[in-house]
Amino acid sequence: MKLAVLVLLLAACRTGMDDYPYGTGGSPPLGHGSNGDAVDAGVDDSGDGGDGDAGAQITGRVCLINDLRLAGVTAGCATTGVDKLSLVVSLGTRTASPTADGSFSIGAPQGAGFTWHVSGPANTIVRSAMPFGTSNVIPVIRDARYIDLLQINGAQINELEGSVVMRVVRGATVVVGVSARSLDATNDTSGSFYDSTNLDTWATVSTGAFGVAWIPSIPIPVPARPVTVQLSDQTGLLASPTATLEDQTITFLTEDLQ
């Protein structure tokens, strides 16, 4: 198993999503958390020729978490020591280094369809990806901690596979009782896990009080294409968000069912 490089909370704890607003010159919100939704054709996240500089800056935060259920919530972010990890935030061709509490400032790209990335040296964190436009708070988890979670829950991530962590909400409220399924997932039962009352042992039926679904191992499609995550409850299919996955990377998504 390779994890050299490597995606969401109680309604009362919902504090992080507006702490780092979009800077002037940035893209408007994309609506859904999925990489395949609401993107501007002709602009990709490679940064090659598509992110002209208007001189504006975006402020954000790398949110180092120990509890994967709190992904996307600033209440779960480490308040110090992030700068010691030598992490790099990237958005198109722009890069930034986070401060002790994870805060950073980065040049705003022009256009839409970009993706946040956070990477670090080997054996520090699992590489994170998150669509640009949903939030400027980018969750990351330490490599060793993620390995522990995989082992405790009987999951794994292999080469040419990616993970998805999705927070399901309706507006400002997390949604309980939602199941997530990827037709591309490795395990027969879709390999999906859900937040529970225990931060280590995850449930296997549906989202709990944090509204978080975790699919640890989804093969990267060849040829490349977005993968679909089907969200359902007892009433039937609720939504089918898509995401373009990356090898050994956690893609963090938020799906608003409004």
SULBELSUL-V692965 format. One record per pair of residues at least 24 apart in sequence whose ideal C-beta (glycine too) atoms are under 10 Angstrom apart, sorted by the first residue. I is the first residue (numbers start at 1). J is the second residue. If there is no record, write none. Layout:
i=I j=J
i=I j=J
//
This chain:
i=1 j=147
i=1 j=150
i=1 j=151
i=1 j=156
i=1 j=157
i=1 j=158
i=1 j=159
i=1 j=161
i=1 j=217
i=1 j=248
i=2 j=157
i=2 j=158
i=2 j=159
i=2 j=160
i=2 j=161
i=2 j=247
i=2 j=248
i=3 j=122
i=3 j=123
i=3 j=125
i=3 j=126
i=3 j=127
i=3 j=143
i=3 j=144
i=3 j=146
i=3 j=147
i=3 j=150
i=3 j=156
i=3 j=157
i=3 j=248
i=4 j=121
i=4 j=122
i=4 j=123
i=4 j=124
i=4 j=126
i=4 j=127
i=4 j=143
i=4 j=248
i=5 j=119
i=5 j=120
i=5 j=121
i=5 j=122
i=5 j=124
i=5 j=125
i=5 j=126
i=5 j=127
i=5 j=143
i=5 j=246
i=5 j=247
i=5 j=248
i=5 j=249
i=6 j=118
i=6 j=119
i=6 j=120
i=6 j=125
i=6 j=126
i=6 j=127
i=6 j=128
i=6 j=129
i=6 j=140
i=6 j=141
i=6 j=143
i=6 j=146
i=6 j=157
i=6 j=162
i=6 j=163
i=6 j=246
i=6 j=247
i=6 j=248
i=6 j=249
i=6 j=250
i=6 j=251
i=7 j=33
i=7 j=68
i=7 j=71
i=7 j=72
i=7 j=126
i=7 j=127
i=7 j=128
i=7 j=129
i=7 j=130
i=7 j=131
i=7 j=138
i=7 j=139
i=7 j=140
i=7 j=141
i=7 j=162
i=7 j=163
i=7 j=164
i=7 j=165
i=7 j=166
i=7 j=167
i=7 j=214
i=7 j=215
i=7 j=243
i=7 j=245
i=7 j=246
i=7 j=249
i=7 j=250
i=7 j=251
i=7 j=252
i=7 j=253
i=7 j=254
i=8 j=33
i=8 j=68
i=8 j=69
i=8 j=70
i=8 j=71
i=8 j=72
i=8 j=73
i=8 j=76
i=8 j=135
i=8 j=139
i=8 j=165
i=8 j=166
i=8 j=167
i=8 j=168
i=8 j=169
i=8 j=174
i=8 j=195
i=8 j=210
i=8 j=211
i=8 j=212
i=8 j=213
i=8 j=252
i=8 j=253
i=8 j=254
i=8 j=255
i=9 j=67
i=9 j=69
i=9 j=70
i=9 j=71
i=9 j=72
i=9 j=73
i=9 j=75
i=9 j=76
i=9 j=167
i=9 j=169
i=9 j=174
i=9 j=195
i=9 j=209
i=9 j=210
i=9 j=211
i=9 j=212
i=10 j=69
i=10 j=70
i=10 j=73
i=10 j=75
i=10 j=174
i=10 j=195
i=10 j=208
i=10 j=209
i=10 j=210
i=10 j=211
i=11 j=169
i=11 j=171
i=11 j=172
i=11 j=173
i=11 j=174
i=11 j=209
i=11 j=210
i=11 j=211
i=12 j=75
i=12 j=209
i=13 j=70
i=13 j=73
i=13 j=74
i=13 j=75
i=13 j=76
i=13 j=174
i=13 j=210
i=14 j=72
i=14 j=73
i=14 j=74
i=14 j=75
i=14 j=169
i=14 j=172
i=14 j=173
i=14 j=174
i=15 j=73
i=15 j=74
i=15 j=75
i=15 j=76
i=15 j=77
i=15 j=137
i=16 j=61
i=16 j=63
i=16 j=70
i=16 j=71
i=16 j=72
i=16 j=73
i=16 j=74
i=16 j=75
i=16 j=76
i=16 j=77
i=16 j=135
i=16 j=136
i=16 j=137
i=16 j=139
i=17 j=72
i=17 j=73
i=17 j=74
i=17 j=134
i=17 j=135
i=17 j=136
i=17 j=137
i=17 j=167
i=17 j=169
i=17 j=172
i=17 j=254
i=18 j=74
i=18 j=135
i=18 j=136
i=18 j=137
i=19 j=59
i=19 j=60
i=19 j=61
i=19 j=63
i=19 j=74
i=19 j=77
i=19 j=103
i=19 j=135
i=19 j=136
i=19 j=137
i=20 j=58
i=20 j=59
i=20 j=60
i=20 j=61
i=20 j=74
i=20 j=103
i=20 j=104
i=20 j=105
i=20 j=135
i=20 j=136
i=20 j=137
i=20 j=138
i=21 j=58
i=21 j=59
i=21 j=60
i=21 j=135
i=21 j=136
i=22 j=56
i=22 j=58
i=22 j=59
i=22 j=60
i=22 j=108
i=22 j=132
i=22 j=133
i=22 j=135
i=22 j=136
i=23 j=54
i=23 j=56
i=23 j=57
i=23 j=58
i=23 j=59
i=23 j=60
i=23 j=105
i=23 j=106
i=23 j=107
i=23 j=108
i=23 j=136
i=24 j=54
i=24 j=55
i=24 j=56
i=24 j=57
i=24 j=58
i=24 j=108
i=25 j=52
i=25 j=53
i=25 j=54
i=25 j=55
i=25 j=56
i=25 j=57
i=25 j=58
i=25 j=107
i=25 j=108
i=25 j=109
i=25 j=110
i=26 j=54
i=26 j=56
i=26 j=57
i=26 j=58
i=26 j=91
i=26 j=106
i=26 j=107
i=26 j=108
i=26 j=109
i=26 j=110
i=26 j=111
i=26 j=112
i=26 j=114
i=26 j=132
i=26 j=133
i=26 j=136
i=27 j=58
i=27 j=108
i=27 j=109
i=27 j=110
i=27 j=111
i=27 j=112
i=27 j=113
i=27 j=114
i=27 j=132
i=27 j=133
i=28 j=112
i=28 j=133
i=29 j=112
i=29 j=131
i=29 j=132
i=29 j=133
i=29 j=134
i=29 j=135
i=30 j=112
i=30 j=113
i=30 j=114
i=30 j=131
i=30 j=132
i=30 j=133
i=30 j=134
i=31 j=133
i=31 j=134
i=31 j=256
i=31 j=258
i=32 j=131
i=32 j=133
i=32 j=134
i=32 j=239
i=32 j=241
i=32 j=242
i=32 j=243
i=32 j=253
i=32 j=254
i=32 j=255
i=32 j=256
i=32 j=257
i=33 j=72
i=33 j=130
i=33 j=131
i=33 j=133
i=33 j=134
i=33 j=135
i=33 j=166
i=33 j=167
i=33 j=168
i=33 j=169
i=33 j=241
i=33 j=243
i=33 j=251
i=33 j=252
i=33 j=253
i=33 j=254
i=33 j=255
i=33 j=256
i=34 j=131
i=34 j=134
i=34 j=166
i=34 j=226
i=34 j=227
i=34 j=228
i=34 j=229
i=34 j=239
i=34 j=240
i=34 j=241
i=34 j=242
i=34 j=243
i=34 j=244
i=34 j=251
i=34 j=253
i=34 j=254
i=34 j=255
i=35 j=113
i=35 j=115
i=35 j=129
i=35 j=130
i=35 j=131
i=35 j=132
i=35 j=226
i=35 j=227
i=35 j=241
i=35 j=242
i=35 j=243
i=35 j=244
i=35 j=245
i=35 j=246
i=35 j=251
i=35 j=253
i=36 j=113
i=36 j=131
i=36 j=225
i=36 j=226
i=36 j=227
i=36 j=228
i=36 j=241
i=36 j=242
i=36 j=243
i=36 j=244
i=37 j=131
i=37 j=133
i=37 j=226
i=37 j=241
i=37 j=242
i=37 j=243
i=37 j=255
i=38 j=112
i=38 j=113
i=38 j=131
i=38 j=133
i=39 j=111
i=39 j=112
i=39 j=113
i=39 j=114
i=39 j=131
i=39 j=132
i=39 j=133
i=40 j=111
i=40 j=112
i=40 j=113
i=40 j=114
i=41 j=112
i=41 j=113
i=42 j=111
i=42 j=112
i=42 j=113
i=43 j=92
i=43 j=109
i=43 j=110
i=43 j=111
i=43 j=112
i=43 j=113
i=43 j=114
i=44 j=92
i=44 j=111
i=44 j=113
i=44 j=114
i=44 j=115
i=44 j=244
i=45 j=90
i=45 j=91
i=45 j=92
i=45 j=109
i=45 j=111
i=45 j=112
i=45 j=113
i=45 j=114
i=45 j=115
i=45 j=116
i=45 j=117
i=45 j=129
i=45 j=131
i=45 j=132
i=45 j=244
i=46 j=92
i=46 j=93
i=46 j=113
i=46 j=114
i=46 j=115
i=47 j=90
i=47 j=91
i=47 j=92
i=47 j=93
i=47 j=94
i=47 j=95
i=47 j=109
i=47 j=114
i=47 j=115
i=48 j=92
i=48 j=93
i=49 j=92
i=49 j=93
i=50 j=92
i=50 j=93
i=50 j=109
i=50 j=110
i=50 j=111
i=50 j=112
i=50 j=113
i=50 j=114
i=51 j=91
i=51 j=92
i=51 j=93
i=51 j=94
i=51 j=107
i=51 j=108
i=51 j=109
i=51 j=110
i=51 j=111
i=51 j=114
i=52 j=92
i=52 j=109
i=52 j=110
i=52 j=111
i=53 j=93
i=53 j=94
i=53 j=107
i=53 j=108
i=53 j=109
i=53 j=110
i=54 j=107
i=54 j=108
i=54 j=109
i=54 j=110
i=55 j=107
i=55 j=108
i=56 j=107
i=56 j=108
i=56 j=109
i=56 j=110
i=57 j=94
i=57 j=96
i=57 j=104
i=57 j=105
i=57 j=106
i=57 j=107
i=57 j=108
i=58 j=91
i=58 j=94
i=58 j=96
i=58 j=104
i=58 j=105
i=58 j=106
i=58 j=107
i=58 j=108
i=58 j=109
i=58 j=132
i=58 j=136
i=59 j=96
i=59 j=103
i=59 j=104
i=59 j=105
i=59 j=106
i=59 j=136
i=60 j=89
i=60 j=91
i=60 j=96
i=60 j=98
i=60 j=102
i=60 j=103
i=60 j=104
i=60 j=105
i=60 j=106
i=60 j=116
i=60 j=135
i=60 j=136
i=60 j=137
i=60 j=138
i=61 j=89
i=61 j=98
i=61 j=99
i=61 j=101
i=61 j=102
i=61 j=103
i=61 j=104
i=61 j=135
i=61 j=136
i=61 j=137
i=61 j=138
i=61 j=139
i=62 j=87
i=62 j=88
i=62 j=89
i=62 j=96
i=62 j=97
i=62 j=98
i=62 j=99
i=62 j=101
i=62 j=102
i=62 j=103
i=62 j=104
i=62 j=116
i=62 j=118
i=62 j=120
i=62 j=125
i=62 j=128
i=62 j=137
i=62 j=138
i=62 j=139
i=62 j=140
i=63 j=98
i=63 j=101
i=63 j=102
i=63 j=118
i=63 j=128
i=63 j=135
i=63 j=137
i=63 j=138
i=63 j=139
i=63 j=140
i=63 j=141
i=63 j=252
i=64 j=98
i=64 j=101
i=64 j=102
i=64 j=118
i=64 j=125
i=64 j=138
i=64 j=139
i=64 j=140
i=64 j=141
i=64 j=142
i=64 j=145
i=65 j=139
i=65 j=140
i=65 j=141
i=65 j=142
i=65 j=145
i=66 j=141
i=66 j=142
i=66 j=145
i=66 j=199
i=67 j=141
i=67 j=145
i=67 j=149
i=67 j=195
i=67 j=199
i=67 j=200
i=67 j=210
i=68 j=139
i=68 j=141
i=68 j=145
i=68 j=146
i=68 j=149
i=68 j=165
i=68 j=193
i=68 j=195
i=68 j=199
i=68 j=200
i=68 j=202
i=68 j=210
i=68 j=212
i=68 j=214
i=68 j=250
i=68 j=252
i=69 j=165
i=69 j=167
i=69 j=194
i=69 j=195
i=69 j=196
i=69 j=197
i=69 j=198
i=69 j=199
i=69 j=202
i=69 j=208
i=69 j=209
i=69 j=210
i=69 j=211
i=69 j=212
i=69 j=214
i=70 j=139
i=70 j=167
i=70 j=195
i=70 j=199
i=70 j=210
i=70 j=212
i=71 j=128
i=71 j=130
i=71 j=137
i=71 j=138
i=71 j=139
i=71 j=140
i=71 j=141
i=71 j=165
i=71 j=166
i=71 j=167
i=71 j=195
i=71 j=210
i=71 j=212
i=71 j=214
i=71 j=250
i=71 j=252
i=71 j=253
i=71 j=254
i=72 j=130
i=72 j=134
i=72 j=135
i=72 j=137
i=72 j=138
i=72 j=139
i=72 j=165
i=72 j=167
i=72 j=169
i=72 j=212
i=72 j=252
i=72 j=253
i=72 j=254
i=73 j=137
i=73 j=139
i=73 j=167
i=73 j=210
i=74 j=101
i=74 j=102
i=74 j=135
i=74 j=137
i=76 j=137
i=76 j=139
i=77 j=101
i=77 j=102
i=77 j=103
i=77 j=137
i=77 j=139
i=77 j=140
i=78 j=102
i=78 j=140
i=78 j=142
i=82 j=125
i=82 j=140
i=84 j=124
i=85 j=118
i=85 j=120
i=85 j=121
i=85 j=124
i=85 j=125
i=85 j=140
i=85 j=142
i=86 j=119
i=86 j=120
i=86 j=121
i=86 j=124
i=87 j=118
i=87 j=119
i=87 j=120
i=87 j=121
i=87 j=124
i=87 j=125
i=87 j=128
i=87 j=138
i=87 j=140
i=88 j=117
i=88 j=118
i=88 j=119
i=88 j=120
i=88 j=121
i=89 j=116
i=89 j=117
i=89 j=118
i=89 j=119
i=89 j=128
i=89 j=136
i=89 j=138
i=89 j=140
i=90 j=114
i=90 j=115
i=90 j=116
i=90 j=117
i=90 j=118
i=90 j=119
i=91 j=115
i=91 j=116
i=91 j=117
i=91 j=132
i=91 j=136
i=91 j=138
i=92 j=116
i=92 j=117
i=92 j=132
i=95 j=119
i=98 j=138
i=98 j=140
i=102 j=137
i=102 j=138
i=102 j=140
i=104 j=136
i=104 j=138
i=106 j=136
i=108 j=132
i=115 j=243
i=115 j=244
i=115 j=246
i=115 j=251
i=116 j=252
i=117 j=246
i=117 j=249
i=118 j=249
i=118 j=250
i=118 j=252
i=119 j=249
i=123 j=147
i=125 j=250
i=126 j=157
i=126 j=163
i=126 j=248
i=126 j=249
i=126 j=250
i=127 j=162
i=127 j=246
i=127 j=247
i=127 j=248
i=127 j=249
i=127 j=250
i=127 j=251
i=128 j=163
i=128 j=165
i=128 j=246
i=128 j=249
i=128 j=250
i=128 j=251
i=128 j=252
i=129 j=162
i=129 j=163
i=129 j=164
i=129 j=243
i=129 j=244
i=129 j=245
i=129 j=246
i=129 j=249
i=129 j=250
i=129 j=251
i=129 j=252
i=129 j=253
i=130 j=165
i=130 j=243
i=130 j=250
i=130 j=251
i=130 j=252
i=130 j=253
i=130 j=254
i=131 j=243
i=131 j=244
i=131 j=251
i=131 j=252
i=131 j=253
i=131 j=254
i=134 j=167
i=134 j=252
i=134 j=253
i=134 j=254
i=134 j=255
i=134 j=256
i=135 j=252
i=135 j=254
i=137 j=252
i=138 j=252
i=139 j=165
i=139 j=167
i=139 j=250
i=139 j=252
i=140 j=250
i=140 j=252
i=141 j=165
i=141 j=250
i=141 j=252
i=145 j=200
i=146 j=216
i=146 j=250
i=148 j=200
i=149 j=193
i=149 j=199
i=149 j=200
i=149 j=201
i=149 j=202
i=149 j=214
i=149 j=216
i=150 j=216
i=150 j=217
i=151 j=200
i=152 j=198
i=152 j=200
i=152 j=201
i=152 j=202
i=153 j=191
i=153 j=193
i=153 j=200
i=153 j=201
i=153 j=202
i=153 j=203
i=153 j=204
i=153 j=214
i=153 j=216
i=154 j=187
i=154 j=191
i=154 j=193
i=154 j=204
i=154 j=216
i=155 j=186
i=155 j=187
i=155 j=191
i=155 j=192
i=155 j=193
i=155 j=202
i=155 j=214
i=155 j=215
i=155 j=216
i=155 j=217
i=156 j=186
i=156 j=187
i=156 j=191
i=156 j=216
i=156 j=217
i=157 j=186
i=157 j=216
i=157 j=217
i=157 j=218
i=157 j=247
i=157 j=248
i=157 j=249
i=157 j=250
i=158 j=186
i=158 j=217
i=158 j=219
i=158 j=247
i=158 j=248
i=159 j=219
i=159 j=220
i=159 j=247
i=159 j=248
i=160 j=219
i=160 j=220
i=160 j=221
i=160 j=222
i=160 j=245
i=160 j=247
i=160 j=248
i=161 j=185
i=161 j=186
i=161 j=216
i=161 j=217
i=161 j=218
i=161 j=219
i=161 j=220
i=161 j=245
i=161 j=246
i=161 j=247
i=161 j=248
i=161 j=249
i=162 j=215
i=162 j=216
i=162 j=217
i=162 j=218
i=162 j=219
i=162 j=220
i=162 j=227
i=162 j=243
i=162 j=244
i=162 j=245
i=162 j=246
i=162 j=247
i=162 j=248
i=162 j=249
i=162 j=250
i=162 j=251
i=163 j=191
i=163 j=214
i=163 j=215
i=163 j=216
i=163 j=217
i=163 j=218
i=163 j=245
i=163 j=246
i=163 j=248
i=163 j=249
i=163 j=250
i=163 j=251
i=163 j=252
i=164 j=192
i=164 j=213
i=164 j=214
i=164 j=215
i=164 j=216
i=164 j=217
i=164 j=218
i=164 j=227
i=164 j=229
i=164 j=241
i=164 j=243
i=164 j=245
i=164 j=249
i=164 j=250
i=164 j=251
i=164 j=252
i=164 j=253
i=165 j=193
i=165 j=195
i=165 j=212
i=165 j=213
i=165 j=214
i=165 j=215
i=165 j=216
i=165 j=250
i=165 j=251
i=165 j=252
i=165 j=253
i=165 j=254
i=166 j=192
i=166 j=207
i=166 j=211
i=166 j=212
i=166 j=213
i=166 j=214
i=166 j=215
i=166 j=229
i=166 j=231
i=166 j=241
i=166 j=243
i=166 j=251
i=166 j=252
i=166 j=253
i=166 j=254
i=166 j=255
i=167 j=195
i=167 j=207
i=167 j=210
i=167 j=211
i=167 j=212
i=167 j=213
i=167 j=252
i=167 j=253
i=167 j=254
i=167 j=255
i=167 j=256
i=168 j=194
i=168 j=206
i=168 j=207
i=168 j=210
i=168 j=211
i=168 j=212
i=168 j=213
i=168 j=231
i=168 j=233
i=168 j=238
i=168 j=239
i=168 j=241
i=168 j=253
i=168 j=254
i=168 j=255
i=168 j=256
i=168 j=257
i=169 j=211
i=169 j=254
i=169 j=255
i=169 j=256
i=169 j=257
i=169 j=258
i=170 j=211
i=170 j=255
i=170 j=256
i=170 j=257
i=170 j=258
i=171 j=256
i=171 j=257
i=171 j=258
i=172 j=256
i=173 j=211
i=173 j=257
i=173 j=258
i=174 j=207
i=174 j=208
i=174 j=209
i=174 j=210
i=174 j=211
i=174 j=212
i=175 j=206
i=175 j=207
i=175 j=211
i=175 j=231
i=175 j=233
i=175 j=238
i=175 j=255
i=175 j=256
i=175 j=257
i=176 j=206
i=176 j=207
i=176 j=208
i=176 j=209
i=176 j=210
i=176 j=211
i=176 j=233
i=177 j=205
i=177 j=206
i=177 j=207
i=177 j=208
i=177 j=211
i=177 j=232
i=177 j=233
i=177 j=234
i=177 j=235
i=178 j=206
i=178 j=207
i=178 j=208
i=178 j=211
i=178 j=212
i=178 j=213
i=178 j=231
i=178 j=232
i=178 j=233
i=178 j=234
i=178 j=238
i=178 j=239
i=178 j=255
i=178 j=257
i=179 j=204
i=179 j=205
i=179 j=206
i=179 j=207
i=179 j=213
i=179 j=230
i=179 j=231
i=179 j=232
i=179 j=233
i=179 j=234
i=179 j=238
i=180 j=206
i=180 j=207
i=180 j=212
i=180 j=213
i=180 j=214
i=180 j=215
i=180 j=229
i=180 j=230
i=180 j=231
i=180 j=232
i=180 j=238
i=180 j=239
i=180 j=241
i=180 j=255
i=181 j=213
i=181 j=215
i=181 j=228
i=181 j=229
i=181 j=230
i=181 j=231
i=181 j=232
i=181 j=237
i=181 j=240
i=182 j=213
i=182 j=215
i=182 j=217
i=182 j=218
i=182 j=219
i=182 j=227
i=182 j=228
i=182 j=229
i=182 j=230
i=182 j=243
i=182 j=245
i=183 j=218
i=183 j=227
i=183 j=228
i=183 j=229
i=183 j=230
i=184 j=215
i=184 j=217
i=184 j=218
i=184 j=219
i=184 j=220
i=184 j=221
i=184 j=225
i=184 j=227
i=184 j=228
i=184 j=229
i=184 j=245
i=185 j=215
i=185 j=216
i=185 j=217
i=185 j=218
i=185 j=219
i=185 j=227
i=185 j=229
i=186 j=215
i=186 j=216
i=186 j=217
i=186 j=218
i=186 j=219
i=187 j=215
i=187 j=216
i=187 j=217
i=190 j=215
i=190 j=218
i=190 j=229
i=190 j=230
i=191 j=215
i=191 j=216
i=191 j=217
i=191 j=218
i=192 j=216
i=192 j=229
i=206 j=232
i=206 j=233
i=206 j=234
i=207 j=231
i=207 j=233
i=211 j=254
i=211 j=255
i=213 j=253
i=213 j=255
i=214 j=250
i=215 j=245
i=215 j=251
i=216 j=250
i=218 j=243
i=218 j=245
i=218 j=251
i=219 j=245
i=219 j=247
i=220 j=244
i=220 j=245
i=220 j=246
i=220 j=247
i=220 j=248
i=220 j=249
i=221 j=245
i=227 j=251
i=229 j=253
i=229 j=255
i=231 j=255
i=231 j=257
i=233 j=257
//
